[in-house]
Amino acid sequence: MTDDIEKTDDEVTVEEQGPKAGERLANARREKQIAILEIAKELHLDEPKLRALERNEFEVFGAPVFAKGHIRKYAQLVGISADDVMADYYELTRSDGMPPLVGKVHKPVREIRPGRWLLAILLIAIAAAVYWWFAVREVPESQLEQSGQMTLPQPAAPAPDPAVDDRTSETPVEEPVAEAAIDTEPATRQESSLPTPLPDPEPAAGEVQVSLLFSGNCWTEITDANGEQLFFDLGVEGRSVTVSGEAPLAVLFGDADNVSLRVNGVDYPIGPGSRRGRTARFTINNPS
């Protein structure tokens, strides 16, 4: 019975730490008596993924940027500090990404043996002597006696072909002036026939067309009046997206400074009242 009551040091440590990250969010949700389905609808997640978030199983979201985005929005919905929850997140995920500690590896000192170098030099000298010996024997002895030194015979230049010289002298050289003039005409016709860019298609009746151009990373959510997700992804630098849906459209930008917005082909500025720091949340009605 004593064994059942006693607790190990590890169990005591876990209890003293208290709830972390997703667990803290779940406790706050229960205290405010908010149903888990309401949070899932606000985060655009299904219930299994939301419960995984509350159990700190962040790997189900893939890239860390998705898990961190849901954690911050969850904290705002239940009214607790997002910075405190993010501190828990980094504390929980820090041990997973830390590399194992490895002691300093000492490279073995290679002993330099002069005997090997001497053997290599000797082999190179022998190979050079053998090559020189055979090269000298190939030179005629009469040439060595006349010059007093070794000279290799040079190959004689081939004699010119008289038939080729006659044909060359008789045939006049024609300059391709006409061909150059002909080649310029197709190029002119090709440049004049380049297609002109077409304008963006007009949105359907009762719908709003939204065009996005990202200059950096920005988590983006766009939902139409029927609750359909028109765009729910991470925008990256250089990406452009155009969606259409029934107004009004609910828009959420994780970093509004990294995206430019056009509505029905007209620039749409994001007002300061829609911003909370770098995040922006607003509604787009049909301008017409």
SULLINJO-V808708 format. One record per residue. N is the residue number from 1. PHI is phi in whole degrees, 0 to 359 (NA if undefined). BURIAL is I if it has 9 or more other ideal C-beta (glycine too) atoms within 8 Angstrom, else O. D_LAST is the distance of its C-alpha to the last C-alpha in Angstrom with 1 decimal. Layout:
<<N:PHI:BURIAL:D_LAST> <N:PHI:BURIAL:D_LAST>>
//
This chain:
<<1:NA:O:76.8> <2:296:O:76.7> <3:295:O:74.8> <4:290:O:72.1> <5:274:O:71.6> <6:290:O:71.7> <7:238:O:68.6> <8:285:O:68.5> <9:295:O:67.4> <10:294:O:64.2> <11:294:O:63.2> <12:294:I:63.8> <13:295:O:61.7> <14:297:O:58.7> <15:292:O:58.9> <16:290:O:59.2> <17:291:O:56.1> <18:81:O:53.8> <19:292:O:50.4> <20:235:I:48.5> <21:49:I:44.9> <22:298:I:43.5> <23:296:I:46.3> <24:294:I:45.4> <25:296:I:41.8> <26:296:I:43.0> <27:296:I:45.4> <28:294:I:42.6> <29:296:I:40.4> <30:292:O:43.4> <31:297:O:44.2> <32:273:O:40.7> <33:57:O:41.0> <34:258:I:37.8> <35:291:O:37.8> <36:294:I:37.8> <37:292:O:35.1> <38:292:O:32.7> <39:294:I:33.4> <40:298:I:33.1> <41:292:O:29.6> <42:294:O:28.5> <43:271:I:30.2> <44:58:O:29.0> <45:236:I:32.7> <46:277:O:35.0> <47:299:I:37.8> <48:300:O:40.7> <49:291:I:39.1> <50:293:I:38.4> <51:293:I:42.0> <52:296:I:43.2> <53:296:I:41.4> <54:290:I:43.2> <55:266:O:46.5> <56:64:I:45.9> <57:263:O:45.7> <58:284:I:43.3> <59:292:O:44.3> <60:290:O:42.2> <61:267:I:39.0> <62:78:O:40.5> <63:295:O:39.6> <64:300:O:40.2> <65:296:I:36.8> <66:289:I:35.3> <67:298:I:37.9> <68:293:I:37.5> <69:295:I:33.8> <70:292:I:34.2> <71:296:I:37.1> <72:297:I:35.2> <73:290:I:32.3> <74:300:I:34.9> <75:298:I:36.8> <76:293:O:33.7> <77:292:I:33.1> <78:263:I:36.8> <79:76:O:37.2> <80:240:I:39.9> <81:289:O:40.3> <82:291:I:38.7> <83:294:O:41.3> <84:295:I:44.2> <85:292:I:42.9> <86:293:I:42.3> <87:298:O:45.9> <88:298:I:47.1> <89:299:I:45.2> <90:293:O:46.8> <91:293:O:50.2> <92:284:I:49.9> <93:267:I:48.7> <94:293:O:51.0> <95:291:O:54.1> <96:287:O:52.5> <97:265:O:51.5> <98:280:O:54.8> <99:287:O:57.3> <100:295:O:60.8> <101:284:O:63.4> <102:235:O:65.8> <103:293:O:68.9> <104:295:O:69.7> <105:267:O:71.1> <106:265:O:74.1> <107:285:O:74.7> <108:294:O:78.2> <109:279:O:80.3> <110:277:O:81.6> <111:277:O:85.2> <112:272:O:86.0> <113:253:O:89.1> <114:294:O:90.8> <115:297:O:92.6> <116:293:O:89.5> <117:296:O:88.7> <118:296:O:92.3> <119:294:O:92.2> <120:295:O:89.0> <121:295:O:90.5> <122:294:O:93.7> <123:295:O:91.9> <124:295:O:89.9> <125:296:O:93.2> <126:296:O:94.9> <127:298:O:92.1> <128:294:O:92.2> <129:294:O:95.9> <130:294:O:95.8> <131:297:O:93.2> <132:295:O:95.3> <133:297:O:98.4> <134:290:O:97.0> <135:294:I:95.4> <136:291:O:98.7> <137:292:O:100.6> <138:284:O:98.4> <139:280:I:99.3> <140:302:O:102.4> <141:292:O:105.5> <142:296:O:106.4> <143:292:I:103.1> <144:292:I:103.8> <145:290:O:107.3> <146:287:O:106.1> <147:270:O:103.2> <148:76:O:104.4> <149:210:O:101.0> <150:278:O:98.6> <151:229:O:96.3> <152:277:O:94.2> <153:291:O:94.6> <154:264:O:91.6> <155:293:O:90.5> <156:285:O:91.5> <157:288:O:88.9> <158:292:O:88.7> <159:288:O:90.4> <160:293:O:88.2> <161:272:O:88.0> <162:299:O:89.5> <163:298:O:87.6> <164:294:O:84.3> <165:296:I:85.3> <166:294:O:86.3> <167:294:O:83.0> <168:293:O:81.1> <169:287:O:83.1> <170:276:O:82.9> <171:275:O:79.2> <172:286:O:77.0> <173:268:O:73.8> <174:259:O:70.7> <175:270:O:67.6> <176:282:O:64.2> <177:284:O:62.8> <178:293:O:61.4> <179:295:O:59.6> <180:296:O:57.9> <181:291:O:56.6> <182:288:O:55.4> <183:294:O:53.5> <184:285:O:51.3> <185:292:O:49.8> <186:299:O:47.9> <187:296:O:46.4> <188:294:O:44.9> <189:294:O:43.5> <190:295:O:41.9> <191:293:O:40.2> <192:283:O:38.7> <193:260:O:37.3> <194:293:O:35.2> <195:287:O:31.7> <196:270:O:28.7> <197:296:O:26.0> <198:272:O:23.0> <199:289:O:19.4> <200:297:O:17.4> <201:294:O:16.3> <202:287:O:12.7> <203:291:O:11.4> <204:291:O:12.0> <205:297:O:9.9> <206:81:O:8.7> <207:249:I:9.8> <208:245:I:9.3> <209:258:I:11.8> <210:240:I:14.1> <211:246:I:17.0> <212:241:I:20.0> <213:229:I:23.1> <214:265:I:26.1> <215:255:O:28.8> <216:186:I:30.9> <217:289:I:31.3> <218:204:I:28.5> <219:289:I:28.3> <220:230:I:24.7> <221:227:I:23.2> <222:229:I:19.7> <223:232:I:19.2> <224:273:I:16.5> <225:294:O:16.1> <226:271:O:19.1> <227:83:O:21.3> <228:279:O:21.6> <229:280:O:22.5> <230:281:I:20.4> <231:206:I:22.6> <232:212:O:25.7> <233:196:O:28.1> <234:264:I:29.6> <235:279:I:28.0> <236:243:O:30.8> <237:300:O:31.1> <238:89:O:29.9> <239:274:O:27.8> <240:235:O:24.2> <241:223:I:22.0> <242:230:I:18.7> <243:229:I:17.4> <244:224:I:14.5> <245:194:I:14.1> <246:286:O:12.5> <247:286:I:10.6> <248:279:I:11.9> <249:256:I:14.1> <250:265:I:17.4> <251:238:I:18.8> <252:227:I:22.4> <253:245:I:24.1> <254:287:I:27.9> <255:217:I:28.2> <256:293:I:25.0> <257:288:O:27.0> <258:258:I:27.5> <259:214:I:23.9> <260:249:O:21.2> <261:232:I:17.5> <262:230:I:14.7> <263:242:I:11.1> <264:52:I:9.7> <265:81:O:12.6> <266:241:O:12.3> <267:303:O:15.0> <268:236:I:14.2> <269:286:O:17.3> <270:264:I:18.8> <271:290:O:19.8> <272:295:O:23.4> <273:290:O:22.7> <274:268:O:21.6> <275:260:I:24.8> <276:229:O:28.2> <277:71:O:30.5> <278:272:O:29.4> <279:272:I:27.3> <280:224:I:23.6> <281:224:I:21.7> <282:202:O:18.1> <283:236:O:15.0> <284:250:I:11.6> <285:267:O:8.7> <286:287:O:5.4> <287:300:O:3.8> <288:280:O:0.0>>
//
